[in-house]
């Protein structure tokens, strides 16, 4: 096996600690060619689509990548910002804010962000850490609820990088934080802030990203963790069971996915006389195509067309101060035992002198 070229080691260098904050990914531009590249990588991941590879690749390259890129590009164009994709903008902001929060608490930790699909890639950022002398890395997925389709795929990318790396840093992984008190508190705060400005609607709809139902029966805990997040958020807000609904969005293909589906549920609610709804997407830590286009635009239109009068989308956690503090708490909880203090220059110099005296070259 051929290994990647390792950065040169220098005796006396500090053993640094880092956090790699990982999100799903985004195309580089709202264009069909960019979407074709992105979707080929995303939908080509066996964790995302669990269909026998030879069959799926024929469908993917023979049909989907010929049709879907143009349609998806138009959707992305409707939410694109001057800074690029909202998901990338918010992910970058979160990583920067996390680094600042850790520094303000007196911890010497480097923070970078990476995308599972697209740029900057996970291997690219792990290589950058090694160049900086990082020897301990905490992998923090931007997914509060664990799923083999998302969280595990991030870990796969790290493992594959490790297969090509001679000196692997000490690695730790955050599997989930769906019931972390600070995460729930941050979600509740965004809802309260929305209610303070716009008033409280008749119903709060919590929409999570969907996955095929078969993944639940195969042992994926995602459905259970979404249900727990929804229950804890409702309790934090003092909502009774008839004041909120938990749904799943973004169904793809003809297979049965986790139910109830978001848009049909909203339509049924409007037809049954519900006039005002608030919608939040607790499983997304940053606004993206699935929240800004699918929910704020498409679901809103469907609800109002069915007779609803007021559809209020509550933004994701994004760069909310309470969420950044929660993210810092989650990260620190998983870095216990690691030295997060600033390097001791005198001790490092002594170590280097000792190594050189024993014949070290650098």
SULGIRA-V236352 format. One record per backbone hydrogen bond with DSSP energy under -1.0 kcal/mol. NH is the residue of the N-H (numbers start at 1). CO is the residue of the C=O. E is the energy in kcal/mol with one decimal. If there is no record, write none. Layout:
nh:NH co:CO e:E
nh:NH co:CO e:E
//
This chain:
nh:4 co:164 e:-3.6
nh:13 co:10 e:-1.5
nh:16 co:14 e:-1.1
nh:16 co:133 e:-1.4
nh:18 co:136 e:-2.3
nh:19 co:110 e:-2.7
nh:20 co:138 e:-2.9
nh:21 co:112 e:-2.8
nh:22 co:140 e:-2.2
nh:23 co:114 e:-2.4
nh:31 co:29 e:-1.7
nh:35 co:31 e:-2.5
nh:36 co:32 e:-2.5
nh:37 co:33 e:-1.9
nh:38 co:34 e:-2.2
nh:39 co:35 e:-3.2
nh:40 co:36 e:-1.8
nh:41 co:37 e:-1.5
nh:42 co:38 e:-2.8
nh:43 co:39 e:-2.8
nh:45 co:42 e:-1.3
nh:48 co:45 e:-1.1
nh:49 co:45 e:-1.9
nh:51 co:49 e:-1.4
nh:56 co:52 e:-2.5
nh:57 co:53 e:-2.9
nh:58 co:54 e:-1.3
nh:59 co:55 e:-1.8
nh:60 co:56 e:-3.4
nh:61 co:57 e:-2.6
nh:62 co:58 e:-1.8
nh:63 co:59 e:-2.0
nh:64 co:59 e:-1.9
nh:65 co:60 e:-3.0
nh:66 co:63 e:-1.2
nh:67 co:63 e:-1.0
nh:68 co:64 e:-2.9
nh:72 co:68 e:-3.1
nh:73 co:69 e:-2.3
nh:74 co:70 e:-1.5
nh:75 co:71 e:-1.5
nh:76 co:72 e:-2.6
nh:77 co:73 e:-2.4
nh:78 co:74 e:-1.1
nh:79 co:76 e:-1.5
nh:80 co:76 e:-1.2
nh:81 co:84 e:-2.0
nh:84 co:81 e:-1.5
nh:89 co:85 e:-2.4
nh:90 co:86 e:-2.9
nh:91 co:87 e:-2.2
nh:92 co:88 e:-2.5
nh:93 co:89 e:-2.1
nh:94 co:90 e:-2.7
nh:95 co:91 e:-2.2
nh:96 co:92 e:-2.3
nh:97 co:93 e:-2.8
nh:98 co:94 e:-2.6
nh:99 co:95 e:-2.2
nh:100 co:96 e:-2.0
nh:101 co:97 e:-2.7
nh:102 co:98 e:-2.5
nh:103 co:99 e:-2.0
nh:104 co:100 e:-2.6
nh:105 co:101 e:-1.0
nh:106 co:103 e:-1.9
nh:107 co:102 e:-2.5
nh:108 co:340 e:-4.3
nh:109 co:107 e:-1.1
nh:110 co:17 e:-2.3
nh:112 co:19 e:-2.2
nh:114 co:21 e:-2.3
nh:115 co:120 e:-3.3
nh:116 co:23 e:-2.6
nh:117 co:24 e:-2.1
nh:125 co:121 e:-2.0
nh:126 co:122 e:-2.3
nh:127 co:123 e:-2.4
nh:128 co:124 e:-1.6
nh:129 co:125 e:-2.0
nh:130 co:126 e:-1.9
nh:131 co:127 e:-2.0
nh:132 co:128 e:-1.3
nh:133 co:130 e:-1.4
nh:134 co:129 e:-2.5
nh:135 co:16 e:-2.7
nh:136 co:16 e:-1.3
nh:137 co:170 e:-3.0
nh:138 co:18 e:-2.6
nh:139 co:172 e:-3.1
nh:140 co:20 e:-2.7
nh:142 co:22 e:-3.0
nh:150 co:147 e:-1.0
nh:152 co:147 e:-1.7
nh:154 co:150 e:-1.7
nh:155 co:151 e:-1.9
nh:156 co:152 e:-2.3
nh:157 co:153 e:-1.8
nh:158 co:154 e:-1.6
nh:159 co:155 e:-2.7
nh:160 co:156 e:-2.8
nh:161 co:157 e:-1.7
nh:162 co:158 e:-2.2
nh:163 co:159 e:-1.6
nh:164 co:161 e:-1.2
nh:165 co:162 e:-1.4
nh:170 co:135 e:-2.7
nh:172 co:137 e:-2.1
nh:174 co:139 e:-2.4
nh:177 co:144 e:-2.5
nh:180 co:177 e:-1.4
nh:184 co:180 e:-2.4
nh:185 co:181 e:-2.4
nh:186 co:182 e:-2.0
nh:187 co:183 e:-2.2
nh:188 co:184 e:-2.6
nh:189 co:185 e:-2.1
nh:190 co:186 e:-1.8
nh:191 co:187 e:-1.7
nh:192 co:188 e:-2.6
nh:193 co:189 e:-2.6
nh:194 co:190 e:-1.7
nh:195 co:191 e:-2.8
nh:196 co:192 e:-2.4
nh:197 co:193 e:-1.2
nh:198 co:194 e:-2.9
nh:199 co:195 e:-2.3
nh:203 co:276 e:-1.1
nh:204 co:243 e:-2.0
nh:205 co:278 e:-3.3
nh:206 co:245 e:-3.3
nh:207 co:280 e:-2.8
nh:208 co:247 e:-2.7
nh:210 co:249 e:-2.4
nh:213 co:256 e:-2.3
nh:215 co:212 e:-1.5
nh:216 co:213 e:-1.2
nh:217 co:213 e:-1.2
nh:218 co:214 e:-1.4
nh:219 co:216 e:-1.4
nh:220 co:215 e:-2.7
nh:225 co:221 e:-2.3
nh:226 co:222 e:-2.4
nh:227 co:223 e:-2.2
nh:228 co:224 e:-2.0
nh:229 co:225 e:-2.4
nh:230 co:226 e:-2.6
nh:231 co:227 e:-2.3
nh:232 co:228 e:-2.8
nh:233 co:229 e:-2.5
nh:234 co:230 e:-2.3
nh:235 co:231 e:-2.3
nh:236 co:232 e:-2.3
nh:237 co:233 e:-1.6
nh:239 co:234 e:-2.8
nh:243 co:240 e:-1.9
nh:245 co:204 e:-2.2
nh:247 co:206 e:-2.8
nh:248 co:260 e:-2.5
nh:249 co:208 e:-2.8
nh:258 co:211 e:-2.2
nh:262 co:248 e:-2.3
nh:265 co:261 e:-1.6
nh:266 co:262 e:-2.3
nh:267 co:263 e:-2.4
nh:268 co:264 e:-2.5
nh:269 co:265 e:-2.3
nh:270 co:266 e:-2.1
nh:271 co:267 e:-2.4
nh:272 co:268 e:-1.5
nh:273 co:270 e:-1.4
nh:274 co:269 e:-2.5
nh:277 co:310 e:-2.6
nh:278 co:203 e:-2.7
nh:279 co:312 e:-2.8
nh:280 co:205 e:-2.6
nh:284 co:281 e:-1.5
nh:292 co:288 e:-3.1
nh:293 co:289 e:-1.9
nh:294 co:289 e:-2.0
nh:296 co:291 e:-2.6
nh:298 co:293 e:-2.6
nh:299 co:294 e:-1.9
nh:300 co:295 e:-1.4
nh:301 co:297 e:-2.1
nh:302 co:298 e:-2.3
nh:303 co:299 e:-2.5
nh:304 co:300 e:-2.4
nh:305 co:301 e:-2.3
nh:306 co:302 e:-1.5
nh:307 co:304 e:-1.3
nh:308 co:303 e:-2.6
nh:309 co:275 e:-2.1
nh:310 co:275 e:-2.7
nh:312 co:277 e:-2.6
nh:314 co:279 e:-3.2
nh:318 co:285 e:-1.7
nh:320 co:317 e:-2.7
nh:324 co:320 e:-2.1
nh:325 co:321 e:-2.1
nh:326 co:322 e:-1.7
nh:327 co:323 e:-2.8
nh:328 co:324 e:-2.2
nh:329 co:325 e:-2.2
nh:330 co:326 e:-2.7
nh:331 co:327 e:-2.4
nh:332 co:328 e:-2.7
nh:333 co:329 e:-2.2
nh:334 co:330 e:-1.1
nh:338 co:335 e:-2.1
nh:348 co:344 e:-2.4
nh:349 co:345 e:-2.2
nh:350 co:346 e:-2.0
nh:351 co:347 e:-2.2
nh:352 co:348 e:-2.3
nh:353 co:349 e:-2.3
nh:354 co:350 e:-2.2
nh:355 co:351 e:-2.2
nh:356 co:352 e:-2.6
nh:357 co:353 e:-1.9
nh:358 co:354 e:-1.1
nh:359 co:356 e:-1.5
nh:360 co:355 e:-2.2
//
